[in-house]
Amino acid sequence: MPGWMRAYEALWSLLPSTREHITPARSCITPGALIDRAELAGIPVELIRIPRWEEHETRDDVHTKMELFDRIFDGVQIPGGDLIFIVDSCFPITEHEPFFWEGENLRYLVSEFPLFVFDGDVVFMWPEARLISVLHHEGIFAHIRC
């Protein structure tokens, strides 16, 4: 699938050590795999837990989509340029392609996106800015500066 190949190629350019470990045949582009590979490459990764995540998973009134967006991107300059956006519903990779957006429109696009977005694994990759932001389905997020 061409969109997935574009996503893998972007990932390999950001984290070259992933080329052998995160491939269409071996592993999906998931937050857990990206965090592990970044740490193995010596890139500092600060993992931040979202408060009340366990409640959020069982109740609809704990966090709104945009509250989560604002928490994850608080203090982060959201880059412009190409953005690769992978949500939980993209998996397995034979089901759906990643989304390709313009980074400067991210807040608006997430607000208008028909899915909740933050109810599972989410990956945001800005190849030109060399930034990967992830939300792990267990309520942990991180920004990986490559």
N, C-alpha and C positions, 0 to 999 in steps of 0.2 A: 504494500500500500504506500503510495508516494508521500503522503503526509507523515506517516510514521518514519519513513526513511529520512525525510527532512529533519524530523525531531531527533532521531538518533545521531545524525551527522552534526547537528548543532550541539548536542550533548558531548559528543566525542571531541569537538573543538574546544568546549569549555573545560571538560575534565578528561584529558587524554587517557588517563589510567582506566577509564570505564570501557574503552574500546573492546577489550577482551572479556569483560565481565557483564556488561549491560548491552545485550544485542537482541535483535528480534528472535533469535533462536534460543537464547538463554534466559533473558530476564527483561521484564518490562521497566519502563522509566517510572519508578515509584519513589516516593519520599524516603522510605527506609533504605533502599539501595543507594540513592544519591547521598544521603547523610553518611552512610558507611564508607562509600568510595571517597568522598571528600575528606573524611577524617583519616583514612588510610593514605591519602595523598598529602597529608600534613596541613590541610586547610582548616583553620579554626572555625568551628561550627558551634554557635550558641543555640542550644535547644531551649525553647520557651514554652511552658505549659499554659494552656488556656484554662482559666479557672472555671469550675463547675462543668467541665466537659462531660463527665459521666451523666449529669442531669440533662445536658443538652442532647445527648444521644437518645434519651427516652421521652423528652418533653419538647414541644414546639415553641414554648414561650420563654426559654432561657436566653438564647442569643439569636438576634436576627442576622440575616446574611450580611448586611452592611455593618453591623456592630463587629462581627468577626473580621470583615475586611479591614475596618479601621484599626482593630487591635493588631492584626498581622502586619499591616503596613505602617503602623505608628512610627514616626521618626525615620522612615525609609523614603528616600527620593525615588519615586517610581520613574524608571527610565522611559524615554520615548523609543521609537523604532520598533522593529519586529519583536513580537511576543509570541511564544508558543505556550499554549494553555492546555493542560491535560487534566481532565476531571475524572473522577472515579468511574463514571459511565463509559469512558473510553476503553475500559478493559473488559475482556481480553482484547488484544490489539487487532483481532480479526473482526471485532464488532464495529468500532467507530474510530475515525481519524482524530488526531488532536485538532485543536482550534488554532487559527493563526490570526492574530489581532495586531493593532497598533498599541504599543505600551502606554502612550500618553492618554488613551481613552479607557484605560483599564477599569477605573472606578465606575464609570458610566456603563461600560459593557457588562461588568459583573452585576450591577443593579438591574439591568434589563435582561440578563440571561435567564431563560425559562426554568433552569434547574436551581436548586438551593445553593449549589457549588460546594459549600463547606460541610458536607455530610459524609465525607470519606476522604480518600487521598486526593490531593491537588498539587500540581506542579506548574510553576510559572517560570519560563526560561526566556531571558533577554540575551541572545547571542552577542549582539554588538556591545552591550553594557557589561557583559561577562558576569551576569548575576542570575542565580537560580534561587527562587523562593519556593518553599514547600510547606504543606500542611499534612501531617501524618494523621491517619484515621484514629489514632489514640489521643488526639488533642494536643499535639506538639507541633510547633512550627519553627522554621529556621530560614535564614537568608545566607546563602553560600556565595561568597565573592570569589570568583575564579581568577 
